[in-house]
Amino acid sequence: MVKKLCTGESYTAKSAATYIIPIVYQSLSPSAQAETITLYGLLGKDEVPSVRKAASLNLKDLLKLLPTAPENELVNMMKLFAKDEQDFVRFYLIEDLLTFARASNAQKQQAVALPFLRGLAEDPSWRIRYGICDKLSEIGSMLGKDTARRIFFPYFIKYLQDGEAELRNIACLRMGKFVAFLEVEDVLQKIIPLLKALSLDPLNYVRSALAGAFGGLAAFIGKKSSNDHLLPIYLTMLRDESPEVRVGCLASLEELSRVVGMEVISQSLLPTLVDLVVDKSFRIRVAACDFVCVFAKTLSDDEFASKLSKFVVDLINDRIFAVRDAAIKCLRNLAEIKGSIWTERNLLPLVLSQQVKTNYLHRMSTLFGLSVIIAYLSSDAITKQVIPVLQVLARDQVANVRMNVGKTIASCFNFMRDKSEVLSKILSGMASDPDVDVAQVARDTLEALSS
């Protein structure tokens, strides 16, 4: 069957053969294996580019069979693909080479894989250089720090300055990992001087990728060098016109703050967070919820309550469900970070304040919020503040709100067992609700509580 696929006229059949051969190879006799490898080599020379692409793509599966598979023939195939005029054929050679290196000793890695990788690193096609840059950390891990620093570091510097934006982007994204193969002086002398120009790149996603690399760079070069060289650029990028770039800055905040200290950058960060909370893109507002929790770990209880509590309310009341949902999860994290006393004094009033809003979605946010902070509330707070709110919302004019009262009681019952009598009374009243869904949830919850 394989021979028929390889020698047929259909290019789709030939492409399919490149997937099948690695699967059946080990179950064949030695003579059939040799013939199959010959057929695979012919597919690598096929006049149809998509067949050669499939052969290059699936060669890695044959290379995984080393030393069972014939090494010389497979290396010759890689040489063939390296000279192919189609860049998408050469592109898959990168993974082929990495697979070969994993299955080989250090001597073969240096003698066979390294020359191929160097050639691809200089390839005229930016897609090939992109693929190499994307795998630089993996290449460094296999070939060693000395090879990564001596041979591939100069290519990395070129990628950071490449005329193709996609290549600059991937170089920035991989910067934090690749510097592990360098010396601190390499970064200070070769990479740091390029950051200013990259921070002014005309494309937002390149600047955003750079912003996300600050944490890894700071951890590598240390506090003094970070304060001298990274922090001025970082603080400038916090004021970038693009919200994606500012989100990138905040994404590296936690790691950066561990190096330089949060007190150095907190005052510059707060205005950025304020802008993100009200950004027109809901995805940016979702991201802002995560960064509120980062601030909670570094700001004092009173400072956080005075400066950021309002923004937590804004996020809970957002018109987009994904933002409200992220804000509710943020409440859980805040309660865990700040503890019971702070939660009861600061978060509980914020959550309960939503019960009087005219928009029923905001009233439902009260229930969602209670379900995530109930574990941090005292019995007295539950009795005096939470139970009365549940009683009010159980009579809400919107059925969806009433139904979620039943769900909230069910999810929070473990923390309110001593209030089972009053909770059962609330549910009993809801069991005769004119809305069938509300009544059903109430009956199900009552049954669960009594079991």
N, C-alpha and C positions, 0 to 999 in steps of 0.2 A: 504493500500500500504506500509506504513512504517513497519507494522508488518511483511509483506511478505519479505521486504528487510532485516530486522533484523534476521529473522529465516531461510533465504535461505542458500544455501551452498556456494555461490559465495562471495569471500572476497571483491570484488569490490562493490557488492551490499550493503554489510554491511558497507563499508566505506562511500558509498553514503548516507546511512541512518543517519550517524553522522552529515552530513551537513544539512539534511532535517529536522530532529527533532527540532532543535532550531527555525527553521523558522515557523513550523506549531504548535508549542507547545501551544501558547496562544489562538489559535483558537479552541482547543480541549475542550471537556467536562472534568470536574474534574476527572472522572473515567478513561477516555482515557489518560489524562495527567499522572496520576499515573502509568498506564500500560506502557506508553512511557518512563518514567524515569527508570522503571525496565528494559525495553529492552535496554536502553542506558547503564545501568550498566552492563548488560551481554556483550555488545560489548566491554566494557572496560576490560573484562576478556577473550576475545576471544583468541584462541590459535594462531591466525595469527598476527604477530607483527604489520603489516601495518594497521590492523583494530584497534588495540589498539592505534597506533600512531594517526589515524584519530580521535578516540574518545578523546584523550588527546588534540589534536589540536583544536577541535570544542567545547570542554567543556566551553571555555570562553564565547561562545555565549549563552549557557544556564545560565551561572553565571550572565550575563547581565540582565537576567529576574528576578533576586532576587528583592523583596521578594516573587514574584509570584511563582517561582520555589521552590521546597522543599530544604531548605538549608542543612539539615542533610544528605540527600542522596547525594547531590553534594559534600559535604565535604568528605564523605566516598569514593566517586570516586577519589578525589584528594589523599587521603591516599593510595588508590589502585595504582594509577599511580606513587606515590612517591617510591613504593617498586618494581616497574617493573624492570626487568633485562635489558631491552633495554634502552640505554641512550637517544635515540631520542624520546621515550615516556616520559621520565622524563623531557626532555628539554622543551616541550610545557607546562609543569606544571607551569613554571615560569610565563608565561603570564596569565595562569588560576588564579594563586594566586594574581597577580596584579589586575586582574578584580574583584576578590572577595574582595580585600581590598578596591577598589574604591566604592564598593556597601555596605560596612560595616562600622560600627562605630569604634571608636578607641579601644574599649575594645575587639571587635572581631578581629581586626587587630593584636593586641598583643597576644591574646589567640589562634587564629587559624592560621593566615597567617605567623606570625613571626617564629614559630617552623619549619614550612615547609621550609621557606626561609633559615633558618640557616642550616637545613639539606642539602639543595641543594648547599649552599655555600661551604660545605665540601665534596661534592660528589666526588667519585674517578675519574669520567669522566671529562676530561678537558673541554669538550664541555658544560657541565652543569655549571661548574664554569665560563666559558666564558660568558654564558647567564646571570648569576647573575651579573658579573662584568659590563656587558653592560648596565644593568638596575639599577645599584647602585644609581644613582641620583634620579631616579623615586621612588625607594624603600625608599630613605631618605626623599623625599618630602611627602610620604604618612605616614611613620612611625615616622617621626620627627627627628630633629637634634640629640637629645640625643641618640636615638636608633641607628642611623646611625654611630655616633661616637663611642659609647660604644661596639656595636656588630659587625658592618660591617667594621669598619676601620681596625681591625686586619686582616680580610680576605683580604682587599685591599692591605695591606703591603705584604701578602703572594703572592698575584697575581703578584705583581711587581717583585718578585723573583722566580716565578714559572719556572719549567724546560721546560714547553711548551711555545714556542715562541709566539703563537697566543694569549695566555693569557697575557703575558707581553705586547704585542702590544695593546690589548684592554684596559688594565689598564692604559697605557700611554695616549691613546686617550681620555679616560674618566677622566683623572686626573684633568684637569682644572675645570670641573664641580663638581667633588666629593669633592674637598677641601672646597667648600662652607659650608659643613656640619661639618667642623673641626675647631679647634682653630689654630692660627698661630704657637703656640708652637708645636702642633702635627706635622705640616708640617716640621718645622725646625729640630725637634728631630728624626722623623721617616722616612720622605720621602726624604728630602734633602740628607742624607747620602747614599741613594741608587742611586742617579742620576749619580754619577761618573761611577758606574758599568754599568748602563743602557746606558750611552753615548758610552760605548765601546762594546756594545752587538754585537755579530758576524753577526746578521742579519740586513740588511739595513732598512727594513720597521719598525723594532722596534725602531731603532735610529731616524728614520724620525718621528714616532709618538711622541717620547719624545721631539724632537725639536719643534713640534707644540704646546707642552704643556707649553712652557716657558712663553708665554704671560699671560695665566691664573694664573700661579703660581706667577709671578711677581706682578700682580694686587692684589693678595691675601696677600702676605707677606710684601709688601711695598718696598720703594726705598732702604733703607739701607741694609736690608737683601738680596734683589735682587743683589745689587752691591757686597756684601760680598760672597754670596753663588751661585747664579745663573749665573751671568755674566761670571766668569771664565770658566765654563763648556760650556756656550753658545758660547763664542768666540772660544773655542777649536773645537766645532762641526761645526762652520762655515768653518773650514778647512778640514772637513771630505772628504774622498776620493769619497764618493757616492754623485752624484748630487741630488738625491732624499732627502738626509738628509739636504743638504744645502738649498734646496727649503723649507723643513720643517722649518728650522731656519728663513728664510725670511718670511714665512707665519705668524710667531708670532712676526715679527719685529714691526709692527705698535703698537700693544698693549704693547709690551715690552718697546718700545721707550718712550711711554707716562709715564712710571714709572721711568726709569733710565735716560732718556734724550738721544736724538739721537746723540748729540755731542760725547757721550761716546763711541758709537759703530760704527759710520759712517765710520771711516777710516778702520776698520776691515771688514766692509760689502762690500765696493766697489770692492775689489779684487774678492770676491765671486760672485758678480753680473756680473763682467767681464767674469768669467769662465762659468756662466750659459748662457750668451748670445751666446757663441760659442760652447755650449755643443752639442754632436753628436745626442742627443735625441731631436726631434722637440717639444715634450711635455714639456721638460724642458725649451726650448727657449720661448714657449708660456707663461709659468709661469713667465719667466723673464720680459716679457712685463708688467705684473701687478706690479712687484716690482720696475720697473723704476718710476712708478707713486707714489709709496710710498716715494721714495727718493725725488721726486719733491716737496713733501709737507714739507720736512725737510731741504733740501739744499737751499742755497741762489740762486738767479737767475743766477748770474755769475758763481758760482761754479758748478751748474748743467749743464749749457751750455758748460763749459770747460771740464767737466769730463765724461758726459754721452751722449752728442749730437751725437757723433760718433756711439755709440752703438744703438741709435734709428735708424740711417741710415742703419746699418747692419741688424737690424730686419726688416725694411721695404723692404730690398732687399733680404730677405731670399728666399731660393729655394722652401720652403714649403708654400703653400697658407695659411694654418692655422696660421702660424707664422706671415706672412705679414698682415693678417686680424687682428690679435691681436695687431700688431704694429700700424695699422691705428686707431684702437679704443684707443690705448694708446695716440696717437696724440690728439684726442678729449679731453681726460682727462687732458693731459698736458696743452692744451690751456685753459681749464676751471680753472685749478689750478693756472697757472702763469699769465693769463690775456692777454689782447689784445696787449699791447706794446711789451711784451716779445715774444709773438707768432709771431708778425710781424717781429721782429728783429732776432729771432732764428729759429723758426719752418718753417716759409715760405721759407727761402733760402734752407733749407734741403729738403723740399718737391719739390721745383722747380728744384733742381739740378738733379733730377731723369729723367727729360724730355730728356736729351741728352744721356742717357744710350743706349747701343746697344740692350740690352735685352728688348723686348717689355713689359714684365711683370713689369719691373722697371718703364717704361714710364706710364703704367697704374696706378702704385702706386702714381704717381703725381696727377692723377685725383681723385683717392680715398682719398688721403690726403687733397686735396683742398676742397672736399665735406664736410670734418669734421671740418676744421679750418676756413672756409669762414666766419662764423658768427663772428669771432674775428678779421677780417681784416678791415682796413679803406677803404673808397671809393677810396682814392688815390692809395693805394696798389693794389686794384682790377684792377683799370684802367691801371696802369703802369706795373704791374707784372703778374697778373693772366690772363687778357684778351689776351695779346700777346702769352702766353703759349697755351691757348685754340685755338687760330688761327693756331699755328704751328701744334699742335697735331690733329687738324681737317683734316690736309693733310697728316697724318702719313701713311706710307706704309702698316701698318697692320690694317685690317678692324676692328678688335676687339678694337683697341685703338680709332679709329674714332667713332665707335658706342658709346663708353663710354664717349666721349666728349659730345654727345647729352644727355646722361643720367646725366652727371655732371651738365650741364646747367639747366636741368629740376629740379634737386634736390637743386640747389643753387640759383634759379632765385629770390626767395624772398629777397635775400641779394644783388641782382644785378639789381633791377628793373630799376634803372636810366641808366643802360647800355643796355636796351632792343633793341635799334637800332642796335648796333654792334653785339649783340648776335643773333638777327634775321638774320643779314647778314651772320654770320658763319653758321647758320642752313640752310639758303637758299642754300648756296653752297653745303652743305652735302646732301640736299634733292635730288640732281641729281647724287649722288654717284653710281658708278657701282655695289657696293655691295647692294643687296636688303634690308638686315637687317639694314645697316647704314642709307640708305635712309628712311626707314620706321620710325626708331627712330627719325630722324631729322624732318620728317613731323608731327609725333605725338607731338613732343616737340613744334614745331611752332604753332600747333593748340592749345595746352595747354596754351602757352604764350599769344595768341591773345584772349582767352576766358575770 
